[in-house]
Amino acid sequence: MKNLLKIFFLNLVFTTSLLAQDEEFGLASYYSDLFHGKPTASGEAYDKNKYTCAHKTHPFGTMLKITRLDNNKTVQVRVTDRGPFISGRVVEISRASAEAIGLIQDGSARVKVEVVSEAKPAEAVAETPKPVVDKPAEEKPKPAEKEVAITKEEDKPKKTETKTATEPAAKPKEAAKETKPVAVNEKPSAKDAKKAEKTTAKGTDSKAVLVKGSQYETYDLFEIELKKPAKKGFGVQVAVLSTQDALFKKIADLQEDWFSSILVSVQKGAKGEPVYKVILGSFETEKEASSYKSSLKKNKKMDGFVVDLSSLEVNK
C-alpha cells in the first residue's frame, strides 16, 4: 500500500512539473505596424491582422494562450517568429492579438503564456529541417547554392533552403531566416542572447549588444542602421534635443525602459542648426496615439504630444 502511495505521489509531482513547464509569466509587447509585410524568422510574412506571435523557444506553429493578468482578457496566437530578446519580455504579439487583450493603449503588460497545442511536424519544418536524401556517390553536393549569408545590423543568421518529402511541391517560402528590424534587437536564440553580452574580437563570435541608458558612454563604438519609414500615421513626440550625444543617450534610456519603436525627425532649427525630435510610434489613428500618450503619462510619468507623421516639416 505504501509503495502504491509513493508511486501515486511521484506521478502527481511529475505531472505538475510538466504542466508548470507549459506556463510562463512576464511582459508582453506587440509589433509596430512598420513590420507589416516583412519576413519573420519562420519565413512567413508578418500580418498585423492575423493572430500570431514571436517566442524565444516554442516551435513554429505552436498555439499559445496569452492571458493578461490585470484584466484577464485572453487571446490564442500561433508562433511564427523568434523573440523578444529584451529582459523581462516573454512574448511579442501581432496588432490584432494586442487589440483583443487591450494592449494597444498600454504598450506592454504582464501576461501568462500557456501552450494550447504543439506544432505539427509540417509546421515546424522551417526550424527543424529533415536530412537531405542521400545522393549517388558520383554526385557532389553543392552547399554554396543552398546557403546564403544575411548581413544586417542585428545578428547575422543564415538562410538555408531545405526540401523534404512532406513539403508541398509549390511551397514559396524558404527555411527559417532569423531576421528582424533592429527595433527589437533580434537574436537567433535565447542561448545566443546571453552569449552576446560577452562580445569578443573573434570574427562571427562578436555580436552587437543593445545599449541601455545606464551603459551609455559618449565616446564609444556604436553600430547603427538608418531607415526611412513611411510618413503616415501618428506618433507621440517625447523629446527635442540639440546634439547627437543627447539623442544617443535618450535612445539608450528608452531602450532600457523597453521601448522599441523609436523614430527620430531631424529638422533645421531657427539658426540653421539641426534639431532632433524623438517620437514613439507609429499608430494608424490619432485616437490610438492619444491613448498611448495618456498611457505614457500614467505608467511612465512621461510627457508628450501627438504628431501627424505625414505632415512633419523637414526644412533643408
C-alpha positions in Angstrom: 0.0 0.0 0.0 2.8 2.3 0.9 4.5 1.6 -2.5 1.3 2.5 -4.3 1.0 5.8 -2.4 4.6 6.6 -3.3 4.0 5.9 -7.0 0.9 8.0 -7.0 2.7 10.9 -5.3 5.6 10.7 -7.7 3.2 10.7 -10.7 1.4 13.7 -9.3 4.7 15.6 -8.9 5.8 14.7 -12.4 2.5 15.7 -13.9 2.5 19.0 -12.0 6.1 19.8 -13.2 5.1 19.1 -16.8 2.2 21.5 -16.5 4.4 24.1 -14.9 6.7 24.0 -17.9 3.8 25.0 -20.2 3.2 28.2 -18.2 5.3 31.3 -18.4 4.9 34.7 -16.8 6.4 38.1 -17.9 5.8 41.1 -20.1 4.0 41.0 -23.5 4.5 43.7 -26.1 3.3 44.0 -29.7 4.7 44.6 -33.2 4.9 48.0 -34.6 2.9 48.5 -37.9 6.3 49.2 -39.5 6.9 45.4 -39.6 3.8 44.6 -41.5 4.6 42.5 -44.6 8.2 41.9 -43.6 9.5 38.3 -43.2 9.6 36.6 -39.8 12.0 34.0 -38.5 9.8 31.2 -39.9 9.8 32.8 -43.4 6.2 33.7 -43.1 5.4 37.4 -43.7 4.2 39.3 -40.7 0.5 40.2 -41.0 -0.8 42.6 -38.4 -4.4 41.3 -38.9 -3.5 37.7 -38.0 -3.2 36.2 -34.5 0.5 35.4 -34.4 3.4 36.0 -32.1 7.2 35.8 -31.5 8.6 33.5 -28.8 12.1 32.5 -27.9 11.8 28.7 -27.7 8.4 27.3 -28.8 8.5 25.6 -32.2 6.9 27.5 -35.1 3.2 26.6 -35.4 2.7 26.1 -31.6 -0.6 27.6 -30.4 -0.3 29.7 -27.3 -2.9 31.2 -25.0 -2.0 34.7 -23.8 -3.8 35.9 -20.6 -3.4 39.5 -19.5 -3.1 39.4 -15.7 -4.6 42.8 -14.9 -7.9 42.4 -16.9 -8.0 38.6 -17.5 -8.5 39.0 -21.2 -7.2 36.2 -23.4 -6.2 35.5 -27.0 -4.8 32.5 -28.8 -1.9 33.1 -31.1 0.4 31.0 -33.4 4.2 31.1 -33.1 5.8 32.4 -36.3 8.8 34.4 -35.1 11.7 34.4 -32.6 11.9 37.0 -29.8 11.5 39.2 -28.0 15.1 39.3 -26.7 14.7 42.1 -24.2 14.9 41.4 -20.5 11.6 40.8 -18.8 9.6 40.2 -22.1 8.3 36.7 -22.8 6.2 37.2 -26.0 5.6 39.8 -28.7 2.1 39.6 -30.3 0.6 40.9 -33.5 -1.6 44.1 -33.6 -4.8 42.1 -33.9 -3.8 40.0 -30.9 -2.9 43.1 -28.9 -6.3 44.7 -29.7 -8.0 41.5 -28.3 -6.5 42.0 -24.9 -6.4 45.8 -24.8 -2.7 46.2 -25.2 -2.6 48.9 -27.8 -3.1 51.7 -25.3 -0.6 50.4 -22.7 2.2 49.1 -25.0 3.1 46.3 -22.7 1.5 44.3 -19.8 2.2 41.3 -17.6 0.8 38.1 -19.0 0.6 34.4 -18.5 1.6 32.3 -21.6 0.2 28.7 -21.9 0.7 26.1 -24.5 -2.6 25.2 -26.2 -1.3 22.7 -28.8 2.1 21.7 -30.0 3.3 22.4 -33.5 2.6 19.8 -36.2 5.7 18.4 -37.9 4.8 20.1 -41.2 4.6 23.5 -39.4 7.9 23.1 -37.7 9.9 22.1 -40.9 11.4 25.5 -41.3 13.3 25.4 -38.0 13.9 21.6 -37.8 14.7 20.5 -41.4 14.9 16.8 -42.2 18.1 15.4 -43.6 18.5 15.6 -47.3 18.0 12.3 -49.2 21.4 10.6 -49.9 22.7 11.3 -53.4 24.7 8.9 -55.6 28.4 8.8 -54.8 29.4 10.4 -58.0 27.2 13.4 -57.5 28.9 16.1 -55.3 26.7 18.2 -53.0 26.6 22.0 -53.7 26.3 23.7 -50.3 27.2 27.1 -51.8 24.0 27.1 -53.8 21.9 26.3 -50.7 23.2 28.7 -48.2 23.2 32.5 -48.3 24.6 34.7 -45.6 22.4 37.6 -44.5 24.2 40.7 -43.3 22.2 43.2 -41.2 22.7 45.3 -38.1 21.2 42.6 -36.0 22.7 39.2 -35.6 23.8 37.6 -39.0 21.9 34.3 -39.2 21.9 32.1 -42.3 19.1 31.4 -44.7 19.1 27.7 -45.6 16.9 26.3 -48.3 15.6 22.8 -47.3 13.2 20.4 -49.1 11.5 17.4 -47.5 9.2 14.7 -48.7 6.3 16.2 -46.6 6.7 19.7 -48.1 4.1 20.9 -50.7 5.6 20.9 -54.2 5.0 24.7 -54.7 5.9 26.0 -51.3 7.1 29.6 -51.8 8.8 30.1 -48.5 12.4 29.2 -47.7 13.7 27.9 -44.4 13.9 30.0 -41.3 15.5 33.4 -41.6 16.4 34.9 -38.2 16.0 38.4 -39.5 14.0 41.3 -37.9 14.2 45.1 -37.8 16.7 46.4 -35.3 13.9 47.9 -33.1 13.6 44.7 -31.1 17.3 43.7 -31.2 16.6 40.3 -32.6 19.0 37.5 -31.8 18.8 33.9 -33.1 18.3 32.1 -29.8 18.0 32.7 -26.0 21.4 31.0 -25.5 23.0 33.3 -28.0 21.3 36.3 -26.4 23.2 35.6 -23.2 26.4 34.8 -25.1 26.2 38.1 -26.9 26.6 40.1 -23.7 30.3 38.9 -23.7 31.5 40.3 -27.0 34.8 39.3 -28.4 37.0 40.2 -31.3 36.9 36.7 -32.9 35.0 37.3 -36.1 31.5 35.9 -36.1 31.7 35.4 -32.3 31.5 39.2 -31.8 27.9 40.4 -31.6 26.3 43.8 -31.1 24.7 44.4 -27.7 21.7 46.6 -27.2 22.9 49.8 -25.4 20.9 50.7 -22.4 20.8 54.1 -20.7 22.9 53.0 -17.7 25.6 51.6 -20.0 25.8 54.6 -22.5 29.1 56.4 -22.8 29.7 59.4 -25.0 32.9 58.1 -26.6 32.5 54.6 -27.8 31.9 52.4 -30.9 28.2 52.1 -32.0 26.5 50.0 -34.7 23.7 52.0 -36.4 21.3 51.3 -39.2 19.3 54.2 -40.6 16.0 53.5 -42.2 13.3 55.8 -43.7 9.8 54.7 -42.6 6.7 55.6 -44.4 5.5 59.1 -43.4 2.0 58.1 -42.4 0.0 57.6 -39.2 0.6 59.3 -35.9 3.3 59.3 -33.2 3.9 60.7 -29.7 6.8 63.2 -29.5 8.6 62.9 -26.2 11.8 64.9 -26.6 13.5 67.7 -28.6 17.3 67.6 -28.5 20.1 69.8 -29.9 23.1 67.4 -30.0 23.7 63.9 -31.3 25.2 62.9 -28.0 21.9 63.8 -26.2 20.0 62.0 -28.9 22.0 58.8 -28.4 21.6 59.0 -24.6 17.9 59.4 -25.0 17.6 56.4 -27.3 19.6 54.3 -24.8 17.3 55.5 -22.0 14.2 54.5 -23.9 15.8 51.1 -24.8 16.5 50.4 -21.2 12.8 51.1 -20.4 11.9 48.5 -23.2 10.7 50.9 -25.8 11.4 49.5 -29.3 9.5 51.6 -31.9 11.6 54.8 -31.7 11.6 57.4 -34.6 13.8 60.5 -34.9 12.8 63.5 -37.0 15.9 65.7 -37.9 14.8 69.3 -38.6 16.5 72.6 -39.1 16.4 75.0 -36.1 15.9 78.7 -36.1 19.7 79.4 -36.5 20.2 76.6 -39.1 21.4 74.1 -36.6 20.0 70.5 -36.6 17.2 69.7 -34.1 16.4 66.1 -33.2 12.8 65.2 -32.3 12.3 61.8 -30.6 8.9 60.2 -31.5 7.4 56.9 -30.3 5.1 55.1 -32.7 3.7 54.7 -35.2 -0.1 54.4 -34.8 -2.7 54.2 -37.6 -5.1 56.7 -36.0 -4.8 59.9 -33.9 -7.1 58.3 -31.3 -4.7 55.4 -30.8 -1.7 57.8 -30.5 -3.7 59.9 -28.0 -4.5 56.8 -25.9 -0.8 55.9 -25.9 0.2 59.4 -24.8 -2.1 59.1 -21.8 -0.7 55.7 -21.0 2.9 57.1 -21.1 1.8 59.8 -18.6 0.1 57.3 -16.3 2.5 54.4 -16.4 5.9 56.0 -17.2 5.4 59.6 -15.9 6.5 60.7 -19.4 5.0 63.8 -21.1 4.5 64.1 -24.8 2.1 65.2 -27.6 0.6 63.6 -30.7 2.2 64.5 -34.1 1.0 63.7 -37.6 3.9 61.9 -39.2 2.6 62.7 -42.7 2.9 66.4 -42.1 6.3 66.6 -40.4 8.2 69.5 -41.9 11.9 68.9 -42.8 13.5 72.2 -43.7 16.6 71.8 -45.9 
